[in-house]
Amino acid sequence: MNEESLKLTIYFGERDRARGQFLADTLLDLFGRYSFRTSVLLRGAEGFGAKQRLQTSRLLTLSEDLPVVAVAVDSRERIRHALAEVTELTGDGLVTLERARMLTGQIGPARLPNEATKLTVYCGRQERAGGRPAFLAVVDLLQRRGIAGATVLLGVDGTVHGERRRARFFGRNADVPLMVISVGDGERMASVLPELGGLLERPLLTLERVRVCKRDGDKLAEPRELAPQDTRGLGVWQKLMVYTSEQARHGRHPLHVELIRRLRAEGASGATALRGIWGFHGDHAPHGDRLLSLRRHVPVVTVIVDRPERTARWFEIVDELTTSTGLVTSEVVPAVRATGPGILEGGLRLAERLD
């Protein structure tokens, strides 16, 4: 199957509540009821939102309400049917809608525009491919084919082909979903799709347009200059994604920690850092946590969503901190709903394509 789809993403706090339970549980119950083709609940490592309150796993007193990100992908109709309920449930936080092309089943050759493409592979944490964990096989294949970078983000809850899969303390959790996010040029991505389809038993992939702004310290492009609204008056937003490693430093601090600190100090509306378990960027070999390792060497992805006129300022900070490492991308986000103390901004009607 090859169809246009929507990706729904919700950024909120781990202790946020709705309908008498944690919002994370309520949202994933909703995703299960709607039998979304795939969804993943990700626990962040660092971040802040509209309240400007830092959430971090580094400090015990601040680690009880970490940032959480819920991602769901399905057809436009199925996602749209759920939006009213999602809006009712979410209090303070950020909700985005993005266009994506979803590939499932038998995946053959594809033609993609000759521009950067973001490919996301969804699979189970203990799914196998060629006798080894599928996510390792996927990352190795992407690295061999010259893809610019890939990061594995481990979920703690989600849906897989419409069925709920939740991590439990006792159990193998083989089917709990994870996502492998990769970035590369369209021609390379198109060539690797049939191989990925043959590698996975039940492949589920999405393709999105993206602009690569920096790679290993080299500036390749600025984020696109966008009008704040489309021709119908609907707001247009931008997303920056900064792919680094937990070992990457700026001064005395991990790079992603310093980036979150600077963005918060400069008045950004929010940012979230997600710690991966495996991945690579640039010419570096795939890496992640290993047994008996004294230092963590896992990938980290920092996500920033804001208005285009403000994103230019946040890119200046990102550019300053990524002088020698990292992969930086920008994307157009056609619908955002931001809520917080005294804040209700945007909406979930899709702005026109700005291709």
C-alpha positions as CSV (number, residue, x, y, z in Angstrom):
1,M,0.0,0.0,0.0
2,N,1.2,3.5,-0.9
3,E,-1.1,6.3,0.3
4,E,-1.1,9.8,1.6
5,S,-1.4,9.9,5.3
6,L,-1.2,12.3,8.3
7,K,1.2,12.2,11.2
8,L,-0.3,13.4,14.5
9,T,2.3,14.4,17.2
10,I,1.5,15.6,20.7
11,Y,4.1,17.1,23.1
12,F,3.1,17.2,26.8
13,G,4.3,16.4,30.3
14,E,4.5,13.0,31.8
15,R,2.3,13.9,34.8
16,D,-0.4,15.7,32.7
17,R,-3.8,14.2,33.4
18,A,-7.1,13.7,31.5
19,R,-10.3,11.9,32.4
20,G,-8.9,10.8,35.8
21,Q,-5.7,9.2,34.5
22,F,-2.4,10.2,33.0
23,L,-2.8,11.9,29.6
24,A,-0.3,9.4,28.1
25,D,-2.6,6.5,29.0
26,T,-5.7,8.3,27.8
27,L,-4.1,9.2,24.4
28,L,-2.8,5.6,23.8
29,D,-6.2,4.2,24.8
30,L,-7.7,6.6,22.1
31,F,-5.1,5.4,19.6
32,G,-6.0,1.8,20.3
33,R,-9.8,2.5,20.0
34,Y,-9.2,4.1,16.6
35,S,-6.9,1.2,15.6
36,F,-4.3,3.6,14.2
37,R,-1.9,1.8,11.8
38,T,1.0,2.8,14.0
39,S,1.6,4.9,17.0
40,V,4.5,5.4,19.5
41,L,4.8,6.9,22.9
42,L,8.3,8.3,23.6
43,R,9.7,9.5,26.9
44,G,11.9,12.6,26.6
45,A,15.2,13.3,28.4
46,E,15.1,17.1,28.6
47,G,12.8,19.9,27.6
48,F,10.4,22.7,28.4
49,G,7.1,24.0,27.1
50,A,4.9,27.1,27.3
51,K,5.2,27.3,31.1
52,Q,9.0,27.6,30.6
53,R,9.5,24.9,33.4
54,L,12.5,22.8,32.8
55,Q,11.9,19.0,32.7
56,T,15.1,16.9,32.8
57,S,16.2,13.4,33.7
58,R,19.5,14.8,35.0
59,L,18.1,16.2,38.3
60,L,16.1,14.0,40.6
61,T,13.7,16.7,41.6
62,L,12.9,17.6,38.0
63,S,12.8,14.0,36.7
64,E,9.3,13.2,37.9
65,D,7.5,15.0,35.1
66,L,9.6,14.4,32.0
67,P,8.5,15.6,28.5
68,V,6.5,13.0,26.6
69,V,5.8,12.8,22.8
70,A,3.0,10.7,21.3
71,V,3.1,10.1,17.5
72,A,0.4,8.4,15.5
73,V,0.2,7.8,11.7
74,D,-2.7,6.7,9.6
75,S,-4.9,7.7,6.7
76,R,-6.1,11.3,6.6
77,E,-9.7,10.3,7.3
78,R,-8.8,8.2,10.4
79,I,-6.6,10.8,11.9
80,R,-9.1,13.6,11.3
81,H,-11.9,11.5,12.9
82,A,-9.9,11.5,16.1
83,L,-8.9,15.2,16.2
84,A,-11.9,16.5,18.1
85,E,-11.2,14.0,20.9
86,V,-7.5,14.8,20.9
87,T,-8.2,18.5,21.3
88,E,-10.6,17.8,24.1
89,L,-8.0,15.7,26.0
90,T,-4.9,17.9,25.6
91,G,-4.5,20.7,28.1
92,D,-1.1,22.6,28.1
93,G,1.0,21.3,25.2
94,L,1.6,21.3,21.5
95,V,-0.2,19.3,18.8
96,T,1.0,19.1,15.2
97,L,-0.3,17.6,12.0
98,E,2.1,16.8,9.2
99,R,1.7,15.3,5.7
100,A,3.4,12.0,5.0
101,R,3.4,9.1,2.5
102,M,2.8,5.7,4.1
103,L,4.2,2.5,2.6
104,T,3.1,-0.9,3.8
105,G,3.0,-4.5,2.5
106,Q,5.1,-5.2,-0.6
107,I,7.3,-2.2,-1.3
108,G,8.6,-1.9,-4.8
109,P,10.8,0.8,-6.5
110,A,9.7,4.4,-6.0
111,R,10.4,7.7,-7.6
112,L,11.1,10.5,-5.2
113,P,12.0,14.2,-5.8
114,N,15.7,14.9,-6.1
115,E,15.7,16.6,-2.7
116,A,16.2,15.6,0.9
117,T,13.7,13.0,2.3
118,K,13.0,11.9,5.8
119,L,12.2,8.1,6.1
120,T,10.8,6.7,9.3
121,V,10.6,2.9,9.8
122,Y,8.3,1.5,12.5
123,C,8.9,-1.9,13.9
124,G,8.8,-3.9,17.2
125,R,11.7,-3.6,19.6
126,Q,12.5,-7.3,19.4
127,E,11.4,-7.9,15.8
128,R,14.0,-9.9,13.9
129,A,15.5,-9.5,10.5
130,G,18.2,-11.9,9.2
131,G,18.6,-13.4,12.7
132,R,19.3,-10.1,14.5
133,P,17.2,-7.2,15.9
134,A,15.4,-5.5,13.0
135,F,16.4,-2.0,14.1
136,L,20.1,-2.9,13.9
137,A,19.7,-4.4,10.5
138,V,17.7,-1.3,9.3
139,V,20.4,1.1,10.6
140,D,23.2,-0.9,9.1
141,L,21.5,-1.0,5.7
142,L,20.9,2.8,5.8
143,Q,24.5,3.5,6.7
144,R,25.9,1.3,3.9
145,R,23.7,3.0,1.4
146,G,25.0,6.4,2.2
147,I,22.0,7.8,4.1
148,A,23.0,11.0,6.0
149,G,21.8,9.7,9.4
150,A,19.5,7.5,11.3
151,T,18.3,7.4,14.9
152,V,16.4,4.7,16.8
153,L,13.8,5.9,19.3
154,L,12.4,3.3,21.7
155,G,8.7,3.5,22.5
156,V,7.0,2.5,25.8
157,D,3.6,2.1,24.4
158,G,1.9,2.3,21.0
159,T,-0.1,0.5,18.3
160,V,1.3,-1.8,15.6
161,H,-0.8,-2.4,12.5
162,G,-3.8,-1.3,14.5
163,E,-3.2,-3.4,17.6
164,R,-2.2,-2.0,21.0
165,R,1.3,-2.9,22.3
166,R,2.4,-1.7,25.7
167,A,5.7,-2.2,27.6
168,R,5.3,-4.1,30.8
169,F,7.8,-4.6,33.7
170,F,7.7,-8.4,33.3
171,G,7.7,-9.6,29.7
172,R,9.7,-9.6,26.5
173,N,7.8,-6.6,25.1
174,A,8.8,-7.9,21.7
175,D,6.0,-6.0,19.8
176,V,6.3,-2.6,21.6
177,P,7.0,-0.2,18.7
178,L,10.1,1.8,18.0
179,M,10.8,4.2,15.2
180,V,14.0,4.6,13.1
181,I,14.2,8.2,11.7
182,S,16.6,8.7,8.8
183,V,17.5,11.5,6.5
184,G,19.0,11.3,3.0
185,D,18.6,12.5,-0.6
186,G,15.6,11.3,-2.5
187,E,17.5,9.2,-5.0
188,R,19.3,7.2,-2.3
189,M,16.1,6.8,-0.3
190,A,14.2,5.5,-3.3
191,S,16.8,2.9,-4.0
192,V,16.8,1.6,-0.5
193,L,13.0,1.2,-0.1
194,P,12.7,-2.2,-1.8
195,E,15.6,-3.5,0.3
196,L,13.9,-2.4,3.5
197,G,10.6,-4.0,2.3
198,G,12.4,-7.3,1.8
199,L,14.2,-7.0,5.1
200,L,11.1,-6.6,7.3
201,E,8.3,-9.1,7.7
202,R,5.5,-6.5,7.9
203,P,7.1,-3.2,6.8
204,L,5.5,0.1,7.7
205,L,7.4,3.2,6.5
206,T,6.6,6.9,6.0
207,L,8.3,9.5,3.8
208,E,8.3,13.2,4.4
209,R,10.0,16.2,2.8
210,V,12.8,17.8,4.7
211,R,15.6,20.3,4.2
212,V,19.1,19.4,5.4
213,C,20.6,22.6,6.9
214,K,23.9,21.3,8.5
215,R,25.9,18.2,8.5
216,D,29.0,17.7,10.7
217,G,29.4,21.4,11.2
218,D,29.1,22.4,7.5
219,K,26.2,24.7,6.7
220,L,24.4,23.5,3.6
221,A,21.2,25.7,3.7
222,E,19.1,28.0,5.9
223,P,15.6,27.0,6.9
224,R,13.1,28.1,4.2
225,E,11.8,31.6,4.4
226,L,8.1,31.2,4.8
227,A,5.1,33.5,4.9
228,P,3.4,33.3,8.4
229,Q,0.1,32.3,6.7
230,D,-1.1,30.6,3.5
231,T,-3.5,32.2,1.1
232,R,-6.5,31.2,3.2
233,G,-5.1,32.8,6.4
234,L,-4.1,29.5,8.0
235,G,-0.9,29.7,10.1
236,V,2.3,28.0,8.8
237,W,4.9,26.7,11.3
238,Q,8.4,25.2,11.1
239,K,10.2,22.4,12.8
240,L,14.0,22.1,13.5
241,M,15.4,18.7,14.3
242,V,19.0,18.5,15.7
243,Y,20.6,15.1,15.6
244,T,23.6,14.7,17.9
245,S,25.2,12.3,20.3
246,E,25.1,12.3,24.1
247,Q,28.9,12.5,24.0
248,A,28.8,15.7,21.8
249,R,29.8,18.6,24.1
250,H,29.5,22.4,24.1
251,G,31.8,23.7,26.8
252,R,31.2,21.6,30.0
253,H,27.8,20.4,29.0
254,P,26.3,17.9,26.6
255,L,25.4,19.7,23.4
256,H,21.7,19.0,23.7
257,V,21.6,20.2,27.3
258,E,23.2,23.5,26.4
259,L,20.9,23.9,23.4
260,I,17.8,23.4,25.6
261,R,19.2,25.9,28.1
262,R,19.9,28.5,25.5
263,L,16.6,28.2,23.8
264,R,14.8,28.5,27.2
265,A,16.9,31.6,28.2
266,E,16.1,33.3,24.8
267,G,12.4,32.8,25.2
268,A,11.6,29.9,22.8
269,S,8.1,28.5,23.3
270,G,9.4,25.0,23.8
271,A,11.9,22.3,22.8
272,T,12.2,18.5,23.5
273,A,15.2,16.3,23.5
274,L,14.7,12.6,22.9
275,R,17.4,10.1,23.8
276,G,17.8,7.2,21.2
277,I,19.2,3.8,21.7
278,W,21.2,3.3,18.5
279,G,22.1,5.3,15.3
280,F,24.6,7.3,13.4
281,H,24.9,10.6,11.5
282,G,27.4,11.7,8.9
283,D,30.3,9.4,8.3
284,H,30.3,8.0,11.9
285,A,29.7,4.3,12.5
286,P,26.4,3.2,14.1
287,H,26.6,3.5,17.9
288,G,24.6,3.2,21.1
289,D,24.6,1.7,24.6
290,R,26.9,-1.3,25.1
291,L,27.4,-3.6,28.0
292,L,30.1,-2.5,30.4
293,S,30.5,0.8,28.7
294,L,31.7,3.5,31.1
295,R,30.1,6.4,29.1
296,R,26.8,6.5,27.2
297,H,27.3,7.0,23.5
298,V,23.7,7.2,22.3
299,P,22.1,9.5,19.8
300,V,19.9,12.4,20.9
301,V,17.3,14.3,18.8
302,T,16.2,17.8,19.8
303,V,12.9,19.0,18.3
304,I,11.9,22.7,18.1
305,V,8.5,23.8,16.6
306,D,7.7,27.5,16.2
307,R,6.5,30.3,13.9
308,P,8.8,30.9,10.8
309,E,9.7,34.4,12.0
310,R,10.9,33.0,15.3
311,T,12.5,29.8,13.9
312,A,15.2,31.9,12.2
313,R,16.4,33.0,15.6
314,W,16.5,29.5,17.0
315,F,18.5,28.3,14.0
316,E,21.1,30.9,14.8
317,I,21.5,29.3,18.2
318,V,21.6,25.8,16.7
319,D,24.2,26.9,14.2
320,E,26.4,28.4,16.9
321,L,26.4,25.2,19.0
322,T,26.8,22.7,16.1
323,T,30.1,24.0,14.8
324,S,31.7,20.6,14.3
325,T,29.1,17.9,14.7
326,G,25.5,17.0,14.2
327,L,22.8,16.8,11.5
328,V,20.3,19.7,11.4
329,T,17.1,19.6,9.4
330,S,14.1,21.9,8.9
331,E,10.5,21.1,7.9
332,V,7.3,22.9,7.1
333,V,4.5,22.0,9.6
334,P,1.1,22.8,8.1
335,A,-1.0,22.7,11.3
336,V,-0.1,23.4,15.0
337,R,-2.3,23.9,18.1
338,A,-0.3,25.4,21.0
339,T,-1.9,25.8,24.4
340,G,-0.6,27.0,27.8
341,P,-1.3,29.5,30.5
342,G,-3.1,32.3,28.8
343,I,-2.1,30.8,25.4
344,L,-4.3,29.3,22.6
345,E,-2.6,29.6,19.3
346,G,-3.1,28.0,15.9
347,G,-5.4,25.2,15.0
348,L,-5.6,21.8,13.3
349,R,-6.7,22.8,9.8
350,L,-4.0,22.0,7.3
351,A,-2.4,25.0,5.6
352,E,-1.7,24.7,1.9
353,R,1.4,23.0,0.6
354,L,4.3,25.4,0.2
355,D,6.3,23.3,-2.3
